């Protein structure tokens, strides 16, 4: 169990899964820099997070900007949208008749990615909703802005287990205040923190080896 004031943001799970150093620079060292990609993503989420937009469409209740948390995972955040669909496996909602099963929807700019960071973030939202509402949520969706369509995500035991493992690792690094070393990857070029992270320095030659070779050359 984690106290409310020690909960880490769910949004950080996506950063952590993609690059642990990126997450630590943001969460531990409080560093941030925006580029075109992050600005577009921020504007997309600001539109999706309007808590005044609760509507009913085709018999489905759509709640936007819904705060969620899990003390078990030590995580909290805000869902872009949660659809409450009529279901015998659902939960009661105040002022509504029947039972309603939550279906989280996360909005992302661009297209589906090769890695599973988005799926992990969405699954974490579902686990928070399950803990809060005492229900079981089998799936949700990621809506990508480039193809403008949903990608269904099944919350498998494997995905749930990975969320729990990463959340525990995040809490441990945060407790230690530890920022992982640079590990250059192909995604570094598009990262808004590349000038703060300085991944190119990881490719610099070892100073001791350089001096030893330089002295050896001078003796020959």
VOGU-3710 file (C-alpha; in Angstrom, 3 decimals, decimal comma):
1> xxxxxxxxxx> 0,000/0,000/0,000  1,147/3,544/-0,793  0,013/6,820/0,792  -1,812/9,246/-1,500  0,994/11,826/-1,322  3,497/9,222/-2,579  1,590/8,159/-5,694  3,534/8,432/-8,959  1,838/9,682/-12,157  0,457/7,051/-14,516
11> xxxxxxxxxx> 1,679/9,108/-17,475  5,219/8,394/-16,299  4,728/4,680/-16,921  4,818/5,322/-20,661  8,075/7,269/-20,305  9,530/4,600/-18,026  8,712/1,724/-20,369  10,201/3,632/-23,296  13,308/4,986/-21,520  14,048/4,789/-17,809
21> xxxxxxxxxx> 16,482/7,704/-18,006  13,860/9,911/-19,680  11,427/9,094/-16,871  14,018/9,838/-14,175  14,996/13,180/-15,717  11,324/14,222/-15,631  10,161/12,625/-12,385  13,269/12,733/-10,187  15,267/15,672/-11,541  12,213/17,761/-12,574
31> xxxxxxxxxx> 13,590/18,474/-16,045  11,389/19,062/-19,091  11,743/20,414/-22,591  9,028/20,523/-25,230  9,268/19,917/-28,955  6,655/19,731/-31,706  5,710/16,141/-30,897  5,170/16,761/-27,171  3,284/20,005/-27,874  0,886/18,213/-30,211
41> xxxxxxxxxx> 0,380/15,468/-27,630  -0,235/17,989/-24,849  -2,879/19,840/-26,876  -4,593/16,559/-27,738  -4,805/15,587/-24,060  -5,992/19,029/-22,980  -8,972/18,682/-25,309  -9,662/15,133/-24,127  -9,356/15,991/-20,409  -12,287/18,421/-20,228
51> xxxxxxxxxx> -14,137/17,121/-17,128  -17,255/19,070/-18,094  -17,755/16,793/-21,100  -19,849/13,929/-19,764  -22,268/12,691/-22,354  -24,434/9,748/-23,323  -23,993/8,366/-26,828  -25,831/5,313/-28,088  -26,598/4,157/-24,573  -22,963/4,564/-23,465
61> xxxxxxxxxx> -21,942/7,072/-20,766  -18,714/8,855/-21,668  -16,785/10,537/-18,825  -13,734/12,645/-19,708  -10,852/13,734/-17,491  -11,657/11,086/-14,867  -9,128/10,987/-11,968  -8,024/7,476/-10,973  -5,537/5,941/-8,541  -4,221/2,674/-7,169
71> xxxxxxxxxx> -2,584/2,449/-3,760  -1,486/-1,096/-4,575  0,485/0,081/-7,595  1,356/3,448/-6,098  0,036/5,262/-9,180  -2,476/8,008/-9,955  -3,552/9,979/-12,997  -6,361/11,143/-15,234  -8,063/9,063/-17,912  -8,671/10,803/-21,226
81> xxxxxxxxxx> -12,058/9,104/-21,474  -13,875/6,246/-19,785  -16,910/4,753/-21,472  -19,399/3,075/-19,142  -21,185/0,383/-21,131  -24,279/-1,551/-19,982  -23,155/-4,962/-18,744  -24,209/-7,557/-16,157  -20,525/-7,602/-15,113  -20,548/-3,871/-14,434
91> xxxxxxxxxx> -20,981/-1,643/-11,392  -23,672/0,699/-10,136  -23,360/4,399/-10,935  -24,959/7,140/-8,868  -28,070/8,475/-10,560  -28,063/5,749/-13,233  -30,130/2,590/-13,425  -28,525/-0,738/-14,254  -24,911/-1,921/-14,217  -22,105/-0,294/-16,197
101> xxxxxxxxxx> -18,689/-1,710/-17,172  -15,820/0,805/-17,536  -13,946/0,891/-20,848  -10,925/3,247/-20,781  -9,879/5,087/-23,948  -6,508/6,866/-24,223  -5,812/9,392/-26,985  -2,403/9,410/-28,662  -0,948/11,533/-31,424  0,630/9,808/-34,403
111> xxxxxxxxxx> 0,329/6,121/-35,219  0,561/2,850/-33,239  4,104/2,197/-32,018  6,429/-0,784/-32,164  6,834/-0,876/-28,370  4,101/-1,481/-25,762  4,431/1,722/-23,686  0,966/2,976/-24,685  -0,655/-0,366/-23,876  1,006/-0,393/-20,456
121> xxxxxxxxxx> -0,289/3,094/-19,634  -3,836/2,158/-20,661  -3,704/-1,085/-18,674  -2,528/0,829/-15,602  -5,583/3,074/-15,907  -7,778/-0,018/-16,037  -6,118/-1,504/-12,944  -6,769/1,748/-11,089  -10,429/1,683/-12,129  -10,712/-1,948/-11,034
131> xxxxxxxxxx> -9,322/-1,152/-7,590  -11,583/1,881/-7,172  -14,802/0,333/-8,503  -14,255/-3,320/-7,508  -14,796/-4,773/-10,959  -12,896/-6,581/-13,716  -12,124/-4,685/-16,936  -11,147/-6,989/-19,814  -10,173/-4,409/-22,440  -9,880/-0,793/-23,553
141> xxxxxxxxxx> -8,746/1,156/-26,609  -6,000/3,490/-27,823  -7,172/6,155/-30,265  -4,350/7,294/-32,548  -4,600/10,659/-34,259  -2,855/9,722/-37,500  -5,084/6,867/-38,687  -7,957/8,333/-36,594  -9,163/4,952/-35,434  -9,069/2,848/-32,302
151> xxxxxxxxxx> -6,698/0,020/-31,509  -8,249/-2,498/-29,119  -6,084/-3,572/-26,164  -6,798/-6,736/-24,194  -5,664/-6,563/-20,581  -4,012/-9,962/-20,447  -2,401/-11,459/-17,327  0,993/-10,816/-18,954  0,245/-7,116/-19,553  -1,130/-6,713/-16,029
161> xxxxxxxxxx> 1,943/-8,386/-14,563  4,300/-6,148/-16,514  2,467/-3,034/-15,265  2,911/-4,216/-11,679  6,616/-4,992/-12,229  7,356/-1,614/-13,812  5,391/0,241/-11,140  7,443/-1,469/-8,422  10,692/-0,645/-10,247  9,603/2,984/-10,638
171> xxxxxxxxxx> 8,856/3,313/-6,928  12,248/1,837/-6,033  14,184/4,192/-8,331  12,154/7,136/-7,066  12,810/6,139/-3,449  16,549/5,965/-4,160  16,523/9,140/-6,245  18,477/7,255/-8,887  18,770/8,408/-12,520  19,923/5,594/-14,850
181> xxxxxxxxxx> 22,903/6,164/-17,124  22,562/7,059/-20,791  21,791/4,167/-23,134  21,661/5,565/-26,670  18,861/4,173/-28,843  17,304/5,006/-32,199  14,506/6,927/-30,463  16,902/9,426/-28,854  16,785/11,755/-31,860  13,050/12,430/-31,434
191> xxxxxxxxxx> 13,191/12,842/-27,643  12,486/16,374/-26,395  15,042/15,854/-23,602  17,986/14,932/-25,823  19,793/18,224/-25,108  19,376/17,633/-21,367  20,096/13,913/-21,477  23,063/14,281/-23,889  23,039/10,691/-25,241  25,898/11,527/-27,616
201> xxxxxxxxxx> 28,261/11,740/-24,630  27,829/8,025/-24,079  29,667/7,469/-27,351  32,654/9,576/-26,250  35,963/7,644/-25,949  37,125/6,495/-22,545  39,511/9,138/-21,142  41,877/6,674/-19,434  42,144/4,550/-22,573  42,711/7,642/-24,714
211> xxxxxxxxxx> 45,560/8,865/-22,475  47,166/5,424/-22,308  47,109/5,065/-26,084  48,386/8,615/-26,531  51,350/8,001/-24,173  52,099/4,677/-25,875  52,164/6,379/-29,286  54,579/9,039/-28,019  57,013/6,377/-26,737  57,215/4,579/-30,057
//
